[in-house]
Amino acid sequence: MIKNIKVLEDEVVEQIISEAIALLSDPGIRIQNQEGLQLLAEAGAEVDFETEVAKIPGEFVRRSLETTPKTFALYPISGEEPSVIYGGDEIHFDPGSAGIMLLDDLEGNQRYPVTADYIKWVKLVEGLPQLDAQSTSMVSSDVTEEIGDLYRLYLSLNYMNKPIVTGAFGKDTWWTMKDLLVAVRGSEQALREKPLAIFDVCPSPPLTWSDLTCQNLIDCARAGIPSEMVSMPLAGATAPVTIAASVVQHTAESLSGIVLSQLVNPGAPIVWGGSPAAFDMRMGTTPMGAAETWLIDAGYVQVGKTLEIPTHVYMGMSDAKIVDVQCGLESMGGAMAAAMIGANMISGAGMMDFENCLSFEKLILDAEIIALARRFRDGIELRDDPIGEHLIRDMGHHADYLSSRHTRKWYRKELSFPSELIDRGSWDAWKEGGNTTATQRAHRSIQSLLDRYQPNALSKEQRNDLREIASKAAVQFGMDSLPALED
């Protein structure tokens, strides 16, 4: 396997960490949550409850890093062996989230997704082996906004087996989402022992935790449910324009989350993640397909790895509005870079238009990109010793390797073979096959993937429990009933 790419010298990483720790005490972190402020005050931090600013001593950081797990696992619904390992140099991929629009056709028309679209998405993710986890990727527009977060999880649990990356939009709905997870696992203790989901919690740049995200972080830590910090410095807008300085801000925000989680529950699993961007001064946009955005990602992942904390990135996305050349080059570049920096979870498959839109076709093509990125990261393995001298000498000037025993022995291990979505045929074969584009082939493959979907192992009783929990929340916010689900 190829070693992780580093974009910063080791001494620069140490300086970034040092500067971030200094920022935690001056100017400190703004925490718009009374419980978070109280936790820090009781631990001995200087807290101004009026301005909501806490000054966190460096000693707090050092103690918190000592108890933060270096690795942990997520398990599928079936509860067998772990599906995802956060930590070390393990890499995993999941779809991007949470899109509010869906690409409706190949011409670039978008619409709001509904329940049927969400179910279709979950089934496709289940059928793509390149994706290791689900995510609550889209927001269904056919339920009331107040239950949008828990409804996504409710739908996913009915159709997925892979573990899931999710997140709450409210303080109260987090508890309903926890109840849904417990209904699947059977008990809170079982959920602690075999986590099924991880919750994204997002500090707000610069140097702020909102009431909502801080409470979600606290509740996850207390329940032993893994949380994934998603710091989002926007270089040139809500963070310094220089890449290294943006990484300093990301580090300070993330270290403050580490401190909070470990004050609540030493040993609580937490991930060093993010979704930064380098602000485009011309368009006023947040490009996820920019090289500078990838460099911020690479920088903060290197910091997280230096601190021996599990890592996450939002990469492999595109800012394109249709599945075209721009979409492909940005998605491939991001996914390859993410694999080469060794981020433990790489979120972004299927996502485009500045994290706003999802595409079924892009999801399927991104699976091919992920396979290529993984193969490249695997690197070159020495199969023989000597490497090739004896073989080439024996063959001499006759290139008959195609029929050689050596080729039959190794070609399946050495060569990767993409699906039929990737055209490696001749011009004539392509013409005879209908001269289709990769996007058209991805579109045509959707139904065959759906046809191969296998339901998860949830019992009828568990499904009824899930619906009862979600329906109770729906009624609370004015819905008479939830949309009917497919069998």
C-alpha positions in Angstrom: 0.0 0.0 0.0 1.2 3.5 -0.9 2.1 5.6 2.2 -0.2 8.5 3.0 0.6 11.7 1.2 1.6 14.6 3.5 1.1 18.2 2.5 2.7 19.7 5.5 6.2 19.3 7.1 6.0 17.7 10.6 7.2 20.8 12.3 4.5 22.9 10.6 1.9 20.5 11.9 3.2 20.9 15.4 3.1 24.7 15.0 -0.5 24.5 13.8 -1.5 22.5 16.8 0.4 24.9 19.1 -1.3 27.9 17.6 -4.7 26.3 17.8 -4.3 25.5 21.5 -3.3 29.1 22.1 -6.5 30.3 20.4 -8.6 28.2 22.7 -7.5 30.4 25.6 -7.3 33.6 23.7 -9.8 34.6 22.3 -11.4 31.3 23.4 -14.4 29.5 22.0 -17.9 30.8 21.8 -20.4 28.2 23.0 -24.1 29.1 22.7 -25.1 26.2 24.9 -25.5 26.5 28.7 -24.7 22.9 29.5 -21.5 23.1 27.5 -20.5 26.3 29.3 -21.3 24.8 32.6 -19.2 21.7 31.9 -16.2 23.8 31.2 -16.8 26.1 34.2 -17.1 23.2 36.5 -13.8 21.7 35.1 -12.0 25.0 35.9 -12.1 26.9 32.6 -12.6 30.6 32.6 -16.2 31.1 31.3 -18.2 34.3 30.7 -21.8 33.2 30.6 -22.9 36.6 29.3 -20.7 36.7 26.2 -20.9 32.8 26.0 -17.1 32.7 25.6 -15.0 29.9 27.3 -11.2 30.1 27.5 -9.9 26.6 27.5 -6.5 25.9 29.0 -4.0 23.9 27.1 -3.9 21.3 29.9 -7.6 20.5 29.1 -6.6 19.7 25.5 -3.8 17.4 26.6 -5.9 15.5 29.1 -8.7 15.1 26.5 -6.4 13.8 23.9 -5.3 11.1 26.3 -8.8 9.7 26.6 -10.0 10.1 23.0 -10.1 6.7 21.3 -7.6 6.1 18.6 -9.9 3.7 16.8 -13.5 2.4 17.0 -15.8 0.4 14.7 -19.3 0.7 13.2 -21.4 -2.4 12.7 -24.1 -3.3 10.2 -27.7 -4.0 11.2 -26.9 -7.7 11.1 -24.5 -7.1 13.9 -21.8 -9.3 12.5 -18.2 -8.2 12.0 -17.4 -4.5 11.9 -18.2 -2.9 8.5 -16.2 0.3 9.1 -13.0 0.9 11.2 -12.3 4.5 12.1 -8.6 4.9 12.9 -5.2 4.1 11.5 -4.9 4.1 7.7 -8.2 2.4 7.0 -10.2 4.1 4.3 -14.0 3.9 3.7 -16.5 5.7 1.5 -20.1 6.8 2.0 -22.4 9.1 0.0 -22.5 12.8 0.5 -25.3 14.4 2.6 -27.6 16.1 3.0 -28.9 17.1 -0.4 -32.0 19.1 -0.7 -32.4 18.6 -4.5 -32.3 15.6 -6.8 -31.1 15.6 -10.4 -34.3 14.5 -12.1 -32.9 13.8 -15.6 -29.7 13.8 -17.7 -30.4 17.4 -18.9 -29.8 19.1 -15.5 -33.3 19.6 -14.2 -33.6 19.4 -10.5 -36.5 18.7 -8.1 -37.2 18.1 -4.4 -36.8 14.5 -3.5 -39.6 12.4 -1.9 -39.8 9.2 0.1 -39.7 6.9 -3.0 -36.4 8.6 -4.1 -34.9 8.1 -0.7 -35.7 4.4 -0.6 -34.3 4.0 -4.1 -31.1 5.7 -3.0 -30.7 3.5 0.0 -31.2 0.4 -2.1 -28.6 1.5 -4.6 -26.0 2.2 -1.9 -26.7 -1.3 -0.5 -26.0 -2.8 -4.0 -22.7 -0.9 -4.5 -19.9 -2.8 -2.8 -17.5 0.1 -3.2 -19.6 2.0 -0.6 -18.9 0.9 3.0 -21.6 2.9 4.7 -24.9 4.6 4.1 -25.6 8.2 4.9 -28.9 10.1 5.4 -28.2 11.7 2.1 -31.3 13.5 1.1 -34.1 15.4 2.8 -37.6 14.1 1.8 -39.9 16.9 0.9 -43.1 14.9 1.5 -42.9 15.1 5.3 -43.0 18.2 7.6 -39.7 20.0 7.9 -39.6 19.4 11.7 -39.1 15.6 11.3 -36.8 15.8 8.2 -33.8 14.5 10.1 -35.4 11.6 12.0 -37.4 10.6 9.0 -34.3 10.1 6.9 -32.9 7.8 9.6 -36.3 6.0 9.9 -36.3 5.2 6.1 -32.7 4.1 6.1 -33.1 1.7 9.0 -36.0 0.0 7.1 -33.9 -0.7 4.0 -30.2 -0.7 4.9 -27.8 -3.2 6.4 -24.6 -1.1 6.2 -23.9 1.3 9.1 -24.9 4.9 8.6 -23.5 8.5 8.9 -26.3 10.7 10.0 -27.1 13.9 12.0 -29.8 15.7 13.8 -31.4 19.1 12.8 -32.7 19.7 16.3 -32.0 19.1 20.0 -35.2 17.2 20.6 -35.2 15.1 17.4 -31.8 13.7 18.4 -33.6 11.7 21.1 -36.1 10.3 18.7 -33.2 9.3 16.4 -31.5 7.6 19.3 -34.8 5.7 20.1 -34.9 4.5 16.4 -31.4 3.1 16.7 -32.1 1.4 20.1 -35.2 -0.2 18.5 -33.0 -1.8 15.9 -30.2 -2.9 18.3 -32.5 -4.0 21.1 -31.0 -1.9 24.0 -28.9 1.1 24.7 -26.1 -1.2 25.9 -26.1 -3.1 22.7 -26.0 0.1 20.7 -22.9 1.2 22.8 -21.2 -2.1 22.2 -22.0 -2.3 18.4 -22.5 1.3 17.1 -24.7 1.4 14.1 -24.6 5.1 13.4 -22.4 8.1 13.8 -23.7 11.6 14.1 -22.2 14.6 12.4 -21.8 17.6 14.7 -20.7 20.9 13.1 -19.0 23.8 14.8 -19.7 27.1 13.2 -16.8 29.2 11.8 -15.2 31.0 13.3 -14.6 29.4 16.7 -18.2 28.8 17.7 -20.5 26.0 18.7 -24.2 26.7 18.3 -26.7 25.6 20.9 -27.9 22.7 18.7 -24.6 21.2 17.6 -23.0 21.5 21.1 -26.0 19.7 22.6 -25.9 17.0 19.9 -22.2 16.5 20.7 -22.9 16.3 24.5 -25.8 13.9 24.0 -23.7 11.6 21.7 -20.9 11.5 24.2 -23.1 10.8 27.1 -24.9 7.9 25.2 -21.6 6.5 23.9 -22.8 7.1 20.3 -19.9 8.1 18.0 -19.9 11.7 16.8 -18.1 13.2 13.7 -17.0 16.8 14.0 -17.5 18.6 10.7 -15.6 21.9 11.0 -16.2 24.1 8.0 -13.7 27.0 7.7 -14.4 29.0 4.5 -11.0 30.3 3.4 -11.3 34.0 2.6 -14.8 34.4 4.1 -15.2 32.9 7.6 -11.6 31.8 7.9 -8.2 33.2 6.8 -7.6 33.1 3.1 -4.3 31.2 3.5 -4.7 27.5 3.5 -2.4 26.8 6.5 -4.2 29.4 8.6 -7.5 27.9 7.7 -6.1 24.6 9.0 -5.2 26.3 12.3 -8.8 27.5 12.7 -10.1 24.0 11.9 -7.7 22.5 14.5 -8.9 25.0 17.2 -12.6 24.3 16.5 -12.0 20.5 16.5 -9.9 20.5 19.6 -12.6 22.4 21.5 -15.1 19.6 20.4 -12.6 17.0 21.7 -12.5 18.7 25.1 -16.3 19.0 25.4 -16.9 15.3 24.4 -14.2 14.0 26.8 -15.5 16.2 29.7 -18.9 14.6 29.3 -17.6 11.0 28.9 -13.9 10.2 28.9 -13.4 7.7 26.1 -16.3 8.8 24.0 -15.7 8.0 20.4 -15.2 11.1 18.2 -13.9 11.8 14.7 -11.7 14.6 13.4 -13.8 15.6 10.3 -14.7 18.5 8.2 -16.2 20.1 5.1 -14.1 23.2 4.4 -13.9 25.2 1.2 -11.7 27.8 -0.4 -14.2 30.7 -1.1 -14.4 31.6 -4.8 -14.1 35.4 -4.8 -15.4 35.7 -8.4 -18.7 33.7 -7.9 -19.3 33.9 -4.2 -19.5 30.2 -4.0 -17.9 27.3 -2.0 -16.3 25.0 -4.5 -15.8 21.4 -3.3 -14.0 20.5 -6.5 -11.2 23.1 -6.0 -7.6 22.0 -5.4 -7.3 24.5 -2.5 -10.3 22.9 -0.8 -8.6 19.5 -1.1 -5.4 20.9 0.4 -7.3 22.2 3.4 -8.8 18.7 3.8 -5.4 17.1 3.4 -3.9 19.5 5.9 -6.4 18.9 8.7 -6.4 15.1 8.1 -2.6 15.2 8.6 -3.1 17.1 11.9 -5.8 14.6 13.0 -3.5 11.7 12.2 -0.6 13.3 14.1 -3.0 13.5 17.1 -4.0 9.9 16.5 -7.7 10.7 16.1 -9.9 9.0 13.5 -10.4 11.2 10.5 -13.1 12.1 8.0 -13.4 14.3 4.9 -16.1 15.5 2.4 -14.3 14.8 -0.9 -15.2 13.2 -4.2 -17.9 15.7 -4.9 -18.4 18.1 -7.8 -19.7 21.6 -8.3 -21.1 20.7 -11.7 -24.8 20.8 -12.4 -25.0 17.8 -14.6 -23.0 14.5 -14.8 -20.4 15.8 -17.3 -16.7 16.1 -17.8 -16.4 18.6 -15.0 -18.3 16.3 -12.7 -16.0 13.4 -13.5 -12.7 15.3 -13.2 -13.6 16.9 -9.9 -15.1 13.7 -8.4 -12.1 11.6 -9.5 -9.6 14.2 -8.3 -11.2 14.5 -4.9 -11.7 10.8 -4.3 -8.2 10.0 -5.3 -6.7 12.7 -3.1 -8.8 11.6 -0.2 -7.7 8.0 -0.6 -4.0 9.0 -0.8 -4.2 11.1 2.4 -5.7 8.1 4.2 -8.9 9.7 5.6 -10.8 7.0 7.4 -14.3 8.0 6.1 -14.7 9.8 2.7 -18.1 11.3 2.2 -19.2 12.6 -1.2 -20.3 9.9 -3.6 -23.4 11.0 -5.6 -23.2 14.7 -4.6 -22.8 17.7 -6.8 -23.7 21.4 -7.1 -21.9 22.6 -3.9 -23.4 19.9 -1.7 -26.9 20.8 -2.7 -27.9 18.1 -5.2 -27.7 14.3 -5.5 -27.7 12.2 -8.6 -28.4 8.5 -9.0 -26.2 8.3 -12.0 -23.3 10.1 -10.3 -23.6 7.7 -7.3 -23.1 4.7 -9.6 -20.3 6.2 -11.5 -18.6 7.4 -8.3 -18.5 3.7 -7.2 -16.3 3.1 -10.3 -14.1 6.1 -9.3 -13.8 4.7 -5.7 -12.6 1.3 -7.1 -9.9 3.0 -9.2 -8.8 5.1 -6.2 -8.6 2.1 -4.0 -6.6 0.1 -6.5 -4.1 2.9 -7.0 -3.7 3.3 -3.2 -3.0 -0.5 -2.9 0.2 0.3 -4.9 2.6 -2.2 -6.4 3.2 -5.5 -4.7 6.3 -7.6 -5.4 4.9 -11.0 -6.5 8.2 -12.7 -7.3 11.9 -12.6 -6.4 13.6 -11.8 -8.6 11.0 -9.4 -9.7 11.0 -10.1 -13.4 14.5 -10.8 -14.6 14.2 -14.6 -14.8 10.8 -14.4 -16.5 11.8 -11.9 -19.1 15.1 -13.8 -19.8 13.2 -17.1 -20.3 10.7 -15.5 -22.6 13.5 -13.8 -24.5 12.3 -12.0 -27.6 9.0 -13.8 -27.9 6.2 -11.8 -26.2 3.9 -14.7 -25.4 2.9 -13.6 -21.9 -0.8 -13.9 -22.6 -0.6 -17.7 -22.5 2.0 -18.0 -19.8 1.5 -19.8 -16.5 2.8 -16.7 -14.7 0.0 -14.5 -16.3 -2.7 -17.0 -15.3 -1.4 -17.1 -11.8 -1.3 -13.3 -11.2 -3.5 -11.4 -13.5 -6.6 -11.4 -11.4 -4.7 -10.1 -8.4 -2.7 -7.5 -10.4 -5.4 -6.2 -12.7 -8.7 -4.6 -11.7 -11.7 -4.8 -14.0 -14.4 -2.2 -14.0 -18.0 -2.8 -14.6 -19.7 -2.4 -18.0 -20.2 1.3 -17.2 -16.6 1.9 -18.2 -16.0 1.5 -21.9 -12.8 -0.4 -22.7 -13.9 -1.9 -25.9 -13.0 -0.9 -29.5 -14.6 1.8 -31.5 -16.6 -0.7 -33.5 -17.8 -2.4 -30.3 -18.8 0.9 -28.8 -20.8 1.8 -32.0 -22.5 -1.6 -32.1 -23.4 -1.2 -28.4 -25.4 2.0 -29.1 -22.5 4.6 -28.8 -23.7 5.5 -25.3 -22.0 7.8 -22.8 -21.0 6.6 -19.3 -23.8 8.7 -17.8 -26.4 7.0 -20.1 -25.0 3.5 -19.2 -25.2 4.5 -15.5 -28.8 5.5 -16.0 -29.7 2.2 -17.6 -28.1 0.2 -14.8 -30.2 1.7 -12.1 -33.1 -0.8 -12.4 -30.8 -3.8 -12.5 -29.2 -2.7 -9.3 -32.6 -2.2 -7.7 -33.7 -5.7 -8.8 -30.7 -7.2 -7.0 -31.5 -5.5 -3.7 -31.9 -7.8 -0.7 -34.0 -6.7 2.3 -32.3 -6.4 5.7 -33.0 -8.8 8.6 -35.3 -6.6 10.7 -38.3 -8.4 12.0 -41.8 -7.2 11.5 -41.9 -6.3 15.2 -38.8 -4.1 14.8 -40.3 -2.4 11.7 -43.5 -1.7 13.6 -41.5 -0.2 16.5 -39.7 2.1 14.1 -42.9 3.3 12.5 -44.5 3.9 15.9 -41.6 6.0 17.1 -41.4 8.0 13.8 -45.2 8.4 13.6 -45.4 9.8 17.2 -43.0 12.5 16.2 -44.9 13.2 13.0 -48.2 13.6 14.9 -46.4 16.0 17.2 -45.7 18.3 14.3 -49.1 18.1 12.6 -48.9 15.1 10.3 -51.7 12.6 10.4 -49.6 9.8 9.1 -46.3 9.0 7.4 -46.0 8.0 3.8 -46.5 4.3 3.2 -43.4 2.3 2.6 -42.7 -0.4 0.0 -42.6 -4.0 1.1 
